[in-house]
Amino acid sequence: MDTIIIQDLEVFYRVGVPDAERAQPQRLLITLELGLDFEPAAVADDLDKTIDYDALCRRLSAFGDDRGWKLIETLALAIADITITEFGARQVTVEVKKFILPNTRYVAVRVIRSRGE
């Protein structure tokens, strides 16, 4: 399987267990590894036969508008679902980094999902 990597897409979402933490969007970094077969796109040199990563990044940038999540685990699974169902990835690894705890660089979750899970 071939891979498209989107490293540290900066988004601003409302995430956190306490209501006060979700009151304002906070900076998150999202890394995606999108698994698919490049062969059809490469042979045809056709964007429609692969994943339009610009469109995916725009979709994810707007995904947090007017919504919030308590857990970054829930958010990561929602992003995996979008990537598979809307953009056609066969497999996706999603990592969400959150910068909330003092004395840590970040806290992150990582999920791996495949089509059909």
Contact map, one row per residue, 1 for C-alpha under 8 A:
111000000000000000000000000000000011100000000000000000000000000000000000000000000000000000000000000000000000000000000
111100000000000000000000000000000011110000000000000000000000000000000000000000000000000000000000000000000000000000000
111110000000000000000000000000001111000000000000000000000000000000000000000000000000000000000000000000000000000000000
011111000000000000000000000000011110000000000000000000000000000000000000000000000000000000000000000000000000000000000
001111100000000000000000000000111100000000000000000000000000000000000000000000000000000000000000000000000000000000000
000111111000000000000000000001111000000000000000000010000000000000000000000000000000000000000000000000000000000000000
000011111000000000000000000001110000000000000000000000000000000000000000000000000000000000000000000000000000000000000
000001111100000000000000000011100000000000000000000000000000000000000000000000000000000000000000000000000000000000000
000001111110000000000000000011100000000000000000000000001000000000000000000000000000000000000000000000000000000000000
000000011111000000000000001111000000000000000000000000000000100000000000000000000000000000000000000000000000000000000
000000001111100000000000001111000000000000000000000000000001100000000000000000000000000000000000000000000000000000000
000000000111110000000000111100000000000000000000000000000000100100000000000000000000000000000000000000000000000000000
000000000011111000000001111100000000000000000000000000000000000110110000000000000000000000000000000000000000000000000
000000000001111100001111110000000000000000000000000000000000000100111000000000000000000000000000000000000000000000000
000000000000111110001100110000000000000000000000000000000000000000011111000000000000000000000000000000000000000000000
000000000000011111101100000000000000000000000000000000000000000000001111000000000000000000000000000000000000000000000
000000000000001111101100000000000000000000000000000000000000000000001110000000000000000000000000000000000000000000000
000000000000000111111100000000000000000000000000000000000000000000000100000000000000000000000000000000000000000000000
000000000000000111111110000000000000000000000000000000000000000000000000000000000000000000000000000000000000000000000
000000000000000001111111000000000000000000000000000000000000000000000000000000000000000000000000000000000000000000000
000000000000011111111111000000000000000000000000000000000000000000000000000000000000000000000000000000000000000000000
000000000000011111111111100000000000000000000000000000000000000000011100000000000000000000000000000000000000000000000
000000000000010000111111100000000000000000000000000000000000000000000000000000000000000000000000000000000000000000000
000000000000110000011111110000000000000000000000000000000000000000000000000000000000000000000000000000000000000000000
000000000001111000000111111000000000000000000000000000000000000000000000000000000000000000000000000000000000000000000
000000000001111000000001111100000000000000000000000000000000000000000000000000000000000000000000000000000000000000000
000000000111100000000000111110000000000000000000000000000000000000000000000000000000000000000000011000000000000000000
000000000111100000000000011111000000000000000000000000000000000000000000000000000000000000000001111000000000000000000
000000011110000000000000001111100000000000000000000000000000000000000000000000000000000000000001110000000000000000000
000001111110000000000000000111110000000000000000000000000000000000000000000000000000000000000111100000000000000000000
000011111000000000000000000011111000000000000000000000000000000000000000000000000000000000001111000000000000000000000
000111100000000000000000000001111100000000000000000000000000000000000000000000000000000000011110000000000000000000000
001111000000000000000000000000111110000000000000000000000000000000000000000000000000000000011100000000000000000000000
001110000000000000000000000000011111000000000000000000000000000000000000000000000010000011111000000000000000000000000
111100000000000000000000000000001111100000000000000000000000000000000000000000000000000011110000000000000000000000000
111000000000000000000000000000000111110000000000010000000000000000000000000000000000000011100000000000000000000000000
110000000000000000000000000000000011111100000000000000000000000000000000000000000000000000000000000000000000000000000
010000000000000000000000000000000001111111000000010000000000000000000000000000000000000000000000000000000000000000000
000000000000000000000000000000000000111111100000000000000000000000000000000000000000000000000000000000000000000000000
000000000000000000000000000000000000111111110000110000000000000000000000000000000000000000000000000000000000000000000
000000000000000000000000000000000000011111111111110000000000000000000000000000000000000000000000000000000000000000000
000000000000000000000000000000000000011111111100000000000000000000000000000000000000000000000000000000000000000000000
000000000000000000000000000000000000001111111100000000000000000000000000000000000000000000000000000000000000000000000
000000000000000000000000000000000000000111111100000000000000000000000000000000000000000000000000000000000000000000000
000000000000000000000000000000000000000011111110000000000000000000000000000000000000000000000000000000000000000000000
000000000000000000000000000000000000000011111111110000000000000000000000000000000000000000000000000000000000000000000
000000000000000000000000000000000000000010001111111100000000000000000000000000000000000000000000000000000000000000000
000000000000000000000000000000000000000010000111111100000000000000000000000000000000000000000000000000000000000000000
000000000000000000000000000000000000000110000111111000000000000000000000000000000000000000000000000000000000000000000
000000000000000000000000000000000001010110000111111100000000000000000000000000000000000000000000000000000000000000000
000000000000000000000000000000000000000000000011111110010000000000000000000000000000001110000000000000000000000000000
000000000000000000000000000000000000000000000011011111110000000000000000000000000000001000000000000000000000000000000
000001000000000000000000000000000000000000000000001111111000000000000000000000000000000000000000000000000000000000000
000000000000000000000000000000000000000000000000000111111100000000000000000000000000000000000000000000000000000000000
000000000000000000000000000000000000000000000000000111111110000000000000000000000000000000000000000000000000000000000
000000000000000000000000000000000000000000000000001111111111000000000000000000000010001000000000000000000000000000000
000000001000000000000000000000000000000000000000000011111111100000000000000000000000000000000000000000000000000000000
000000000000000000000000000000000000000000000000000001111111110000000000000000000000000000000000000000000000000000000
000000000000000000000000000000000000000000000000000000111111111000000000000000000000000000000000000000000000000000000
000000000010000000000000000000000000000000000000000000011111111100000000000000100000000000000000000000000000000000000
000000000111000000000000000000000000000000000000000000001111111100000000000000000000000000000000000000000000000000000
000000000000000000000000000000000000000000000000000000000111111110000000000000000000000000000000000000000000000000000
000000000000000000000000000000000000000000000000000000000011111110000000000000000000000000000000000000000000000000000
000000000001110000000000000000000000000000000000000000000001111111110000000000000000000000000000000000000000000000000
000000000000100000000000000000000000000000000000000000000000011111100000000000000000000000000000000000000000000000000
000000000000000000000000000000000000000000000000000000000000000111110000000000000000000000000000000000000000000000000
000000000000110000000000000000000000000000000000000000000000000111111000000000000000000000000000000000000000000000000
000000000000111000000100000000000000000000000000000000000000000101111100000000000000000000000000000000000000000000000
000000000000011110000100000000000000000000000000000000000000000000111111011000000000000000000000000000000000000000000
000000000000001111000100000000000000000000000000000000000000000000011111010000000000000000000000000000000000000000000
000000000000001110000000000000000000000000000000000000000000000000001111111000000000000000000000000000000000000000000
000000000000001100000000000000000000000000000000000000000000000000001111111100000000000000000001000000000000100000000
000000000000000000000000000000000000000000000000000000000000000000000011111110000000000000000000000000000000100000000
000000000000000000000000000000000000000000000000000000000000000000001111111111000000000000000000000000000000000000000
000000000000000000000000000000000000000000000000000000000000000000001011111111100000000000000000000000000000000000000
000000000000000000000000000000000000000000000000000000000000000000000001111111110000000000000111000000000000111000000
000000000000000000000000000000000000000000000000000000000000000000000000111111111000000000000100000000000000001000000
000000000000000000000000000000000000000000000000000000000000000000000000011111111100000000000000000000000000000000000
000000000000000000000000000000000000000000000000000000000001000000000000001111111110000000000100000000000000000000000
000000000000000000000000000000000000000000000000000000000000000000000000000111111111000000011100000000000000001110000
000000000000000000000000000000000000000000000000000000000000000000000000000011111111110000000000000000000000000000000
000000000000000000000000000000000000000000000000000000000000000000000000000001111111111000000000000000000000000000000
000000000000000000000000000000000100000000000000000000010000000000000000000000111111111110010000000000000000000000000
000000000000000000000000000000000000000000000000000000000000000000000000000000011111111111110000000000000000000001100
000000000000000000000000000000000000000000000000000000000000000000000000000000001111111110000000000000000000000000000
000000000000000000000000000000000000000000000000000000000000000000000000000000001111111100000000000000000000000000000
000000000000000000000000000000000000000000000000001100010000000000000000000000000111111110000000000000000000000000000
000000000000000000000000000000000000000000000000001000000000000000000000000000000011111111000000000000000000000000000
000000000000000000000000000000000111000000000000001000000000000000000000000000000011101111110000000000000000000001100
000000000000000000000000000000000111000000000000000000000000000000000000000000000001000111110000000000000000000001100
000000000000000000000000000000000111000000000000000000000000000000000000000000000001000011111000000000000000000111100
000000000000000000000000000000011110000000000000000000000000000000000000000000010011000011111100000000000000000111000
000000000000000000000000000000111100000000000000000000000000000000000000000000010000000000111110000000000000011110000
000000000000000000000000000001111000000000000000000000000000000000000000000110110000000000011111000000000000011100000
000000000000000000000000000001110000000000000000000000000000000000000000000100000000000000001111100000000001111000000
000000000000000000000000000111100000000000000000000000000000000000000001000100000000000000000111110000000001110000000
000000000000000000000000000111000000000000000000000000000000000000000000000000000000000000000011111000000111100000000
000000000000000000000000001110000000000000000000000000000000000000000000000000000000000000000001111100000111000000000
000000000000000000000000001100000000000000000000000000000000000000000000000000000000000000000000111110011110000000000
000000000000000000000000000000000000000000000000000000000000000000000000000000000000000000000000011111000110000000000
000000000000000000000000000000000000000000000000000000000000000000000000000000000000000000000000001111110110000000000
000000000000000000000000000000000000000000000000000000000000000000000000000000000000000000000000000111110000000000000
000000000000000000000000000000000000000000000000000000000000000000000000000000000000000000000000000011111000000000000
000000000000000000000000000000000000000000000000000000000000000000000000000000000000000000000000001011111110000000000
000000000000000000000000000000000000000000000000000000000000000000000000000000000000000000000000001000111110000000000
000000000000000000000000000000000000000000000000000000000000000000000000000000000000000000000000111110011111000000000
000000000000000000000000000000000000000000000000000000000000000000000000000000000000000000000000111110011111100000000
000000000000000000000000000000000000000000000000000000000000000000000000000000000000000000000011110000000111110000000
000000000000000000000000000000000000000000000000000000000000000000000001100100000000000000000011100000000011111000000
000000000000000000000000000000000000000000000000000000000000000000000000000100000000000000001111000000000001111100000
000000000000000000000000000000000000000000000000000000000000000000000000000110010000000000001110000000000000111110000
000000000000000000000000000000000000000000000000000000000000000000000000000000010000000000111100000000000000011111000
000000000000000000000000000000000000000000000000000000000000000000000000000000010000000000111000000000000000001111101
000000000000000000000000000000000000000000000000000000000000000000000000000000000001000011110000000000000000000111111
000000000000000000000000000000000000000000000000000000000000000000000000000000000001000011100000000000000000000011111
000000000000000000000000000000000000000000000000000000000000000000000000000000000000000000000000000000000000000001111
000000000000000000000000000000000000000000000000000000000000000000000000000000000000000000000000000000000000000011111
